[in-house]
Structures are given as C-alpha cells and as structure tokens.
C-alpha cells in the first residue's frame, strides 16, 4: 500500500487494527502449516511465527509494457517497464498520455 494516498492508508490500517486484524508488511512467508485443530501457523523467513485464521498474500503487480511495442512510438519507460510521465500524464511523445498503474511512481 506504499503507493496509495497516505491518508487512506493510515485510516485503513487504523480500522483494521481496531478490528483485530494484524498485518505483516515487508515480511517474507516461508511456510504455512495447517494444524490438527484446523488453525494455521504462518512461519516467516526471519523466524517469527504467528497463528492466523486466514491469509491474504499480496505480491504486487508489474507492468507488461514489453508486450505493447512502445519503442515503435518512442515512448520512454524506466528500467522496470513503467512509462515515464510528467505531472500531467504527458509521456515524452507529444499527444501520447499514460495514466494508472502503468506509470512510473504508482506501483514502483
């Protein structure tokens, strides 16, 4: 959620905490074990373990700009494939704009 509006993220985290939901951000899961009683144990790479009722595994998204031949139009991307734009969503090519998850700075 690092690329979302900070006010929305802070509010969401507060509501989740009030509901007793614990988030493990920047954590690398190593194993999920289903215990005899049906509960789950999440084992993290750093050695931490926690009992959980359910899991949401959010791994992020990557652009697929390599499949749309932006080079033919001369549109610049960064090293990860996100389209470079200015604050008005203009690309480096006149009359070509980009918005959403595909632009540099949104997901990267």
OpenMM code with the backbone's topology and positions (N, CA, C; nanometers):
from openmm import Vec3, app, unit

residues = "UNK UNK UNK UNK UNK UNK UNK UNK UNK UNK UNK UNK UNK UNK UNK UNK UNK UNK UNK UNK UNK UNK UNK UNK UNK UNK UNK UNK UNK UNK UNK UNK UNK UNK UNK UNK UNK UNK UNK UNK UNK UNK UNK UNK UNK UNK UNK UNK UNK UNK UNK UNK UNK UNK UNK UNK UNK UNK UNK UNK UNK UNK UNK UNK UNK UNK UNK UNK UNK UNK UNK UNK UNK UNK UNK UNK UNK UNK UNK UNK UNK UNK UNK UNK UNK UNK UNK UNK UNK UNK UNK UNK UNK UNK UNK UNK UNK UNK UNK UNK UNK UNK UNK UNK UNK UNK UNK UNK".split()
positions = [
    Vec3(0.0827, -0.1193, 0.0000),
    Vec3(0.0000, 0.0000, 0.0000),
    Vec3(0.0870, 0.1255, 0.0000),
    Vec3(0.2165, 0.1057, -0.0177),
    Vec3(0.3080, 0.2188, -0.0077),
    Vec3(0.2852, 0.3253, -0.1140),
    Vec3(0.2190, 0.2905, -0.2218),
    Vec3(0.1989, 0.3861, -0.3296),
    Vec3(0.0583, 0.4450, -0.3320),
    Vec3(-0.0147, 0.4254, -0.2255),
    Vec3(-0.1500, 0.4789, -0.2166),
    Vec3(-0.1491, 0.6084, -0.1358),
    Vec3(-0.2595, 0.6789, -0.1390),
    Vec3(-0.2736, 0.8033, -0.0643),
    Vec3(-0.2485, 0.7758, 0.0839),
    Vec3(-0.1526, 0.8455, 0.1463),
    Vec3(-0.1184, 0.8199, 0.2867),
    Vec3(-0.2363, 0.8321, 0.3827),
    Vec3(-0.3269, 0.9257, 0.3589),
    Vec3(-0.4431, 0.9419, 0.4460),
    Vec3(-0.5323, 0.8179, 0.4404),
    Vec3(-0.5527, 0.7655, 0.3208),
    Vec3(-0.6348, 0.6456, 0.3053),
    Vec3(-0.5665, 0.5263, 0.3709),
    Vec3(-0.4370, 0.5122, 0.3495),
    Vec3(-0.3627, 0.4001, 0.4082),
    Vec3(-0.3680, 0.4063, 0.5601),
    Vec3(-0.3406, 0.5239, 0.6170),
    Vec3(-0.3430, 0.5382, 0.7628),
    Vec3(-0.4802, 0.5050, 0.8205),
    Vec3(-0.5847, 0.5524, 0.7546),
    Vec3(-0.7209, 0.5252, 0.8009),
    Vec3(-0.7519, 0.3762, 0.7916),
    Vec3(-0.7156, 0.3146, 0.6809),
    Vec3(-0.7398, 0.1717, 0.6637),
    Vec3(-0.6650, 0.0897, 0.7685),
    Vec3(-0.5393, 0.1224, 0.7924),
    Vec3(-0.4612, 0.0498, 0.8926),
    Vec3(-0.5217, 0.0647, 1.0317),
    Vec3(-0.5720, 0.1833, 1.0621),
    Vec3(-0.6352, 0.2078, 1.1916),
    Vec3(-0.7619, 0.1234, 1.2072),
    Vec3(-0.8446, 0.1202, 1.1037),
    Vec3(-0.9684, 0.0419, 1.1081),
    Vec3(-0.9369, -0.1073, 1.1200),
    Vec3(-0.8390, -0.1547, 1.0444),
    Vec3(-0.8015, -0.2958, 1.0524),
    Vec3(-0.7523, -0.3316, 1.1920),
    Vec3(-0.6703, -0.2457, 1.2510),
    Vec3(-0.6186, -0.2703, 1.3865),
    Vec3(-0.7328, -0.2735, 1.4879),
    Vec3(-0.8292, -0.1823, 1.4730),
    Vec3(-0.9445, -0.1804, 1.5636),
    Vec3(-1.0260, -0.3088, 1.5533),
    Vec3(-1.0262, -0.3681, 1.4343),
    Vec3(-1.0990, -0.4935, 1.4128),
    Vec3(-1.0160, -0.6159, 1.4504),
    Vec3(-0.8963, -0.5932, 1.5033),
    Vec3(-0.8121, -0.7044, 1.5463),
    Vec3(-0.7356, -0.7732, 1.4350),
    Vec3(-0.7263, -0.7073, 1.3206),
    Vec3(-0.6539, -0.7651, 1.2071),
    Vec3(-0.5083, -0.7208, 1.2141),
    Vec3(-0.4199, -0.8179, 1.2114),
    Vec3(-0.2765, -0.7902, 1.2197),
    Vec3(-0.2144, -0.8051, 1.0808),
    Vec3(-0.1443, -0.7017, 1.0372),
    Vec3(-0.0776, -0.7057, 0.9075),
    Vec3(0.0711, -0.7315, 0.9271),
    Vec3(0.1261, -0.8146, 0.8420),
    Vec3(0.2702, -0.8408, 0.8415),
    Vec3(0.3243, -0.7846, 0.7105),
    Vec3(0.3627, -0.6590, 0.7116),
    Vec3(0.4126, -0.5960, 0.5901),
    Vec3(0.5624, -0.6198, 0.5781),
    Vec3(0.6103, -0.6157, 0.4559),
    Vec3(0.7526, -0.6376, 0.4278),
    Vec3(0.8019, -0.7673, 0.4910),
    Vec3(0.7169, -0.8673, 0.4963),
    Vec3(0.7506, -0.9972, 0.5544),
    Vec3(0.7571, -1.1007, 0.4425),
    Vec3(0.8500, -1.1931, 0.4544),
    Vec3(0.8628, -1.2984, 0.3544),
    Vec3(0.8140, -1.4301, 0.4143),
    Vec3(0.6975, -1.4768, 0.3701),
    Vec3(0.6461, -1.6035, 0.4218),
    Vec3(0.7373, -1.7189, 0.3802),
    Vec3(0.7609, -1.8087, 0.4731),
    Vec3(0.8419, -1.9262, 0.4444),
    Vec3(0.7543, -2.0504, 0.4343),
    Vec3(0.6518, -2.0552, 0.5212),
    Vec3(0.5673, -2.1741, 0.5250),
    Vec3(0.4358, -2.1417, 0.5947),
    Vec3(0.3297, -2.2056, 0.5496),
    Vec3(0.2008, -2.2010, 0.6184),
    Vec3(0.1678, -2.3445, 0.6567),
    Vec3(0.1452, -2.3665, 0.7858),
    Vec3(0.1186, -2.5009, 0.8374),
    Vec3(-0.0262, -2.5080, 0.8842),
    Vec3(-0.0981, -2.6100, 0.8365),
    Vec3(-0.2335, -2.6334, 0.8864),
    Vec3(-0.2220, -2.7281, 1.0049),
    Vec3(-0.2617, -2.6799, 1.1202),
    Vec3(-0.2514, -2.7564, 1.2440),
    Vec3(-0.3661, -2.8570, 1.2557),
    Vec3(-0.3510, -2.9523, 1.3471),
    Vec3(-0.4504, -3.0589, 1.3660),
    Vec3(-0.5887, -3.0041, 1.3978),
    Vec3(-0.5940, -2.8896, 1.4676),
    Vec3(-0.7236, -2.8309, 1.5037),
    Vec3(-0.7822, -2.7441, 1.3923),
    Vec3(-0.7143, -2.7390, 1.2778),
    Vec3(-0.7636, -2.6609, 1.1650),
    Vec3(-0.7097, -2.5196, 1.1583),
    Vec3(-0.6437, -2.4737, 1.2628),
    Vec3(-0.5857, -2.3392, 1.2606),
    Vec3(-0.4613, -2.3381, 1.1715),
    Vec3(-0.4152, -2.2189, 1.1399),
    Vec3(-0.2980, -2.2031, 1.0544),
    Vec3(-0.1857, -2.1351, 1.1311),
    Vec3(-0.0634, -2.1775, 1.1050),
    Vec3(0.0540, -2.1104, 1.1592),
    Vec3(0.1347, -2.0562, 1.0423),
    Vec3(0.1595, -1.9267, 1.0447),
    Vec3(0.2400, -1.8607, 0.9429),
    Vec3(0.3824, -1.8511, 0.9944),
    Vec3(0.4759, -1.9090, 0.9192),
    Vec3(0.6176, -1.9022, 0.9542),
    Vec3(0.6849, -1.8075, 0.8559),
    Vec3(0.7516, -1.7055, 0.9112),
    Vec3(0.8184, -1.6060, 0.8288),
    Vec3(0.9667, -1.6375, 0.8173),
    Vec3(1.0276, -1.5865, 0.7131),
    Vec3(1.1678, -1.6134, 0.6865),
    Vec3(1.2596, -1.5655, 0.7991),
    Vec3(1.2180, -1.4609, 0.8697),
    Vec3(1.3014, -1.4082, 0.9783),
    Vec3(1.2872, -1.4883, 1.1081),
    Vec3(1.2126, -1.5997, 1.1041),
    Vec3(1.1987, -1.6860, 1.2206),
    Vec3(1.0728, -1.6639, 1.3022),
    Vec3(1.0020, -1.5543, 1.2767),
    Vec3(0.8784, -1.5300, 1.3509),
    Vec3(0.7712, -1.6293, 1.3084),
    Vec3(0.6844, -1.6641, 1.4026),
    Vec3(0.5686, -1.7492, 1.3761),
    Vec3(0.4464, -1.6852, 1.4397),
    Vec3(0.3328, -1.6976, 1.3740),
    Vec3(0.2098, -1.6440, 1.4299),
    Vec3(0.0930, -1.7311, 1.3867),
    Vec3(-0.0044, -1.7432, 1.4739),
    Vec3(-0.1253, -1.8178, 1.4430),
    Vec3(-0.2207, -1.7249, 1.3685),
    Vec3(-0.2776, -1.7733, 1.2588),
    Vec3(-0.3670, -1.6906, 1.1781),
    Vec3(-0.4943, -1.7679, 1.1450),
    Vec3(-0.6015, -1.6929, 1.1208),
    Vec3(-0.7274, -1.7537, 1.0777),
    Vec3(-0.7341, -1.7619, 0.9264),
    Vec3(-0.6776, -1.6609, 0.8603),
    Vec3(-0.6787, -1.6583, 0.7141),
    Vec3(-0.5610, -1.5743, 0.6658),
    Vec3(-0.5317, -1.5881, 0.5368),
    Vec3(-0.4184, -1.5175, 0.4775),
    Vec3(-0.4613, -1.4432, 0.3526),
    Vec3(-0.4045, -1.3268, 0.3326),
    Vec3(-0.4136, -1.2554, 0.2062),
    Vec3(-0.2694, -1.2341, 0.1633),
    Vec3(-0.2355, -1.2893, 0.0516),
    Vec3(-0.0982, -1.2832, 0.0037),
    Vec3(-0.0931, -1.1812, -0.1090),
    Vec3(-0.0419, -1.0627, -0.0821),
    Vec3(-0.0358, -0.9557, -0.1819),
    Vec3(0.1070, -0.9430, -0.2316),
    Vec3(0.1294, -0.9794, -0.3565),
    Vec3(0.2656, -0.9811, -0.4083),
    Vec3(0.2962, -0.8660, -0.5034),
    Vec3(0.1979, -0.7829, -0.5311),
    Vec3(0.2221, -0.6689, -0.6182),
    Vec3(0.1956, -0.6987, -0.7645),
    Vec3(0.2162, -0.5969, -0.8442),
    Vec3(0.1928, -0.6084, -0.9878),
    Vec3(0.3114, -0.5499, -1.0622),
    Vec3(0.3299, -0.5958, -1.1830),
    Vec3(0.4365, -0.5464, -1.2688),
    Vec3(0.3759, -0.5046, -1.4023),
    Vec3(0.4344, -0.4049, -1.4675),
    Vec3(0.3830, -0.3622, -1.5976),
    Vec3(0.4138, -0.4656, -1.7058),
    Vec3(0.3336, -0.4669, -1.8094),
    Vec3(0.3566, -0.5558, -1.9236),
    Vec3(0.3826, -0.4734, -2.0489),
    Vec3(0.4506, -0.3613, -2.0322),
    Vec3(0.4750, -0.2716, -2.1450),
    Vec3(0.5648, -0.3332, -2.2507),
    Vec3(0.6398, -0.4354, -2.2157),
    Vec3(0.7257, -0.5011, -2.3144),
    Vec3(0.6445, -0.5716, -2.4226),
    Vec3(0.5157, -0.5891, -2.3994),
    Vec3(0.4300, -0.6599, -2.4943),
    Vec3(0.3514, -0.5667, -2.5872),
    Vec3(0.3635, -0.4345, -2.5686),
    Vec3(0.2818, -0.3431, -2.6498),
    Vec3(0.3641, -0.2554, -2.7436),
    Vec3(0.4912, -0.2856, -2.7599),
    Vec3(0.5772, -0.2214, -2.8594),
    Vec3(0.5814, -0.0690, -2.8476),
    Vec3(0.6014, -0.0200, -2.7265),
    Vec3(0.6118, 0.1246, -2.7052),
    Vec3(0.7309, 0.1853, -2.7785),
    Vec3(0.8321, 0.1038, -2.8033),
    Vec3(0.9504, 0.1527, -2.8732),
    Vec3(0.9148, 0.2072, -3.0116),
    Vec3(0.8168, 0.1469, -3.0769),
    Vec3(0.7759, 0.1913, -3.2107),
    Vec3(0.7254, 0.3347, -3.2082),
    Vec3(0.6631, 0.3744, -3.0973),
    Vec3(0.6126, 0.5116, -3.0837),
    Vec3(0.7155, 0.6023, -3.0183),
    Vec3(0.8222, 0.5434, -2.9646),
    Vec3(0.9251, 0.6232, -2.8985),
    Vec3(0.8940, 0.6593, -2.7546),
    Vec3(0.7956, 0.5932, -2.6938),
    Vec3(0.7571, 0.6228, -2.5559),
    Vec3(0.8609, 0.5631, -2.4607),
    Vec3(0.9103, 0.6457, -2.3696),
    Vec3(1.0136, 0.6026, -2.2761),
    Vec3(0.9536, 0.5315, -2.1550),
    Vec3(1.0239, 0.4266, -2.1113),
    Vec3(0.9896, 0.3570, -1.9878),
    Vec3(1.1127, 0.3557, -1.8978),
    Vec3(1.0909, 0.3280, -1.7703),
    Vec3(1.2057, 0.3151, -1.6806),
    Vec3(1.2596, 0.1723, -1.6894),
    Vec3(1.3595, 0.1406, -1.6086),
    Vec3(1.4244, 0.0092, -1.6158),
    Vec3(1.3308, -0.1067, -1.5821),
    Vec3(1.2204, -0.0789, -1.5121),
    Vec3(1.1245, -0.1844, -1.4765),
    Vec3(1.0066, -0.1913, -1.5725),
    Vec3(1.0011, -0.1009, -1.6707),
    Vec3(0.8945, -0.1046, -1.7695),
    Vec3(0.7805, -0.0081, -1.7463),
    Vec3(0.7859, 0.0715, -1.6393),
    Vec3(0.6821, 0.1714, -1.6148),
    Vec3(0.7025, 0.2900, -1.7089),
    Vec3(0.5937, 0.3463, -1.7588),
    Vec3(0.6008, 0.4585, -1.8520),
    Vec3(0.6340, 0.5867, -1.7769),
    Vec3(0.7303, 0.6602, -1.8293),
    Vec3(0.7698, 0.7874, -1.7690),
    Vec3(0.6713, 0.8957, -1.8116),
    Vec3(0.6199, 0.9716, -1.7148),
    Vec3(0.5273, 1.0810, -1.7431),
    Vec3(0.5608, 1.2003, -1.6553),
    Vec3(0.5076, 1.3172, -1.6951),
    Vec3(0.5194, 1.4346, -1.6089),
    Vec3(0.3953, 1.4418, -1.5195),
    Vec3(0.3808, 1.5497, -1.4441),
    Vec3(0.2679, 1.5585, -1.3506),
    Vec3(0.1324, 1.5708, -1.4190),
    Vec3(0.1317, 1.5895, -1.5509),
    Vec3(0.0067, 1.5989, -1.6259),
    Vec3(-0.0178, 1.4733, -1.7109),
    Vec3(0.0551, 1.3660, -1.6837),
    Vec3(0.0458, 1.2377, -1.7531),
    Vec3(0.0936, 1.2424, -1.8982),
    Vec3(0.1693, 1.3453, -1.9352),
    Vec3(0.2297, 1.3506, -2.0680),
    Vec3(0.3500, 1.2571, -2.0723),
    Vec3(0.3601, 1.1770, -2.1760),
    Vec3(0.4818, 1.0995, -2.1962),
    Vec3(0.5821, 1.1895, -2.2676),
    Vec3(0.6939, 1.1350, -2.3071),
    Vec3(0.7938, 1.2127, -2.3804),
    Vec3(0.7532, 1.2362, -2.5253),
    Vec3(0.6458, 1.1717, -2.5708),
    Vec3(0.5984, 1.1865, -2.7082),
    Vec3(0.4729, 1.2735, -2.7078),
    Vec3(0.4712, 1.3826, -2.7862),
    Vec3(0.3530, 1.4699, -2.7898),
    Vec3(0.2251, 1.3917, -2.8230),
    Vec3(0.1183, 1.4255, -2.7520),
    Vec3(-0.0147, 1.3673, -2.7718),
    Vec3(-0.0270, 1.2203, -2.7323),
    Vec3(0.0705, 1.1686, -2.6602),
    Vec3(0.0584, 1.0344, -2.6027),
    Vec3(0.0657, 1.0504, -2.4519),
    Vec3(-0.0387, 1.0030, -2.3844),
    Vec3(-0.0514, 1.0172, -2.2401),
    Vec3(-0.0582, 0.8785, -2.1769),
    Vec3(-0.0277, 0.8712, -2.0501),
    Vec3(-0.0392, 0.7444, -1.9771),
    Vec3(-0.0932, 0.7738, -1.8378),
    Vec3(-0.1812, 0.6872, -1.7893),
    Vec3(-0.2389, 0.7029, -1.6555),
    Vec3(-0.2492, 0.5658, -1.5894),
    Vec3(-0.2676, 0.5662, -1.4597),
    Vec3(-0.2943, 0.4432, -1.3863),
    Vec3(-0.1700, 0.3689, -1.3428),
    Vec3(-0.1861, 0.2379, -1.3235),
    Vec3(-0.0802, 0.1537, -1.2690),
    Vec3(0.0424, 0.1437, -1.3584),
    Vec3(0.0292, 0.1797, -1.4821),
    Vec3(0.1379, 0.1629, -1.5783),
    Vec3(0.2423, 0.2745, -1.5712),
    Vec3(0.2101, 0.3835, -1.5000),
    Vec3(0.3037, 0.4958, -1.4983),
    Vec3(0.4043, 0.4852, -1.3847),
    Vec3(0.5195, 0.5409, -1.4097),
    Vec3(0.6273, 0.5423, -1.3111),
    Vec3(0.5805, 0.6120, -1.1838),
    Vec3(0.6099, 0.5507, -1.0699),
    Vec3(0.5766, 0.6114, -0.9421),
    Vec3(0.4495, 0.5606, -0.8778),
    Vec3(0.3639, 0.4922, -0.9514),
    Vec3(0.2390, 0.4429, -0.8932),
    Vec3(0.2628, 0.3131, -0.8174),
    Vec3(0.3198, 0.2144, -0.8823),
    Vec3(0.3440, 0.0852, -0.8177),
    Vec3(0.4903, 0.0606, -0.7859),
    Vec3(0.5774, 0.1420, -0.8356),
    Vec3(0.7191, 0.1139, -0.8158),
    Vec3(0.7801, 0.2042, -0.7143),
] * unit.nanometer
topology = app.Topology()
chain = topology.addChain("A")
for resn in residues:
    res = topology.addResidue(resn, chain)
    for name in ("N", "CA", "C"):
        topology.addAtom(name, app.Element.getBySymbol(name[0]), res)
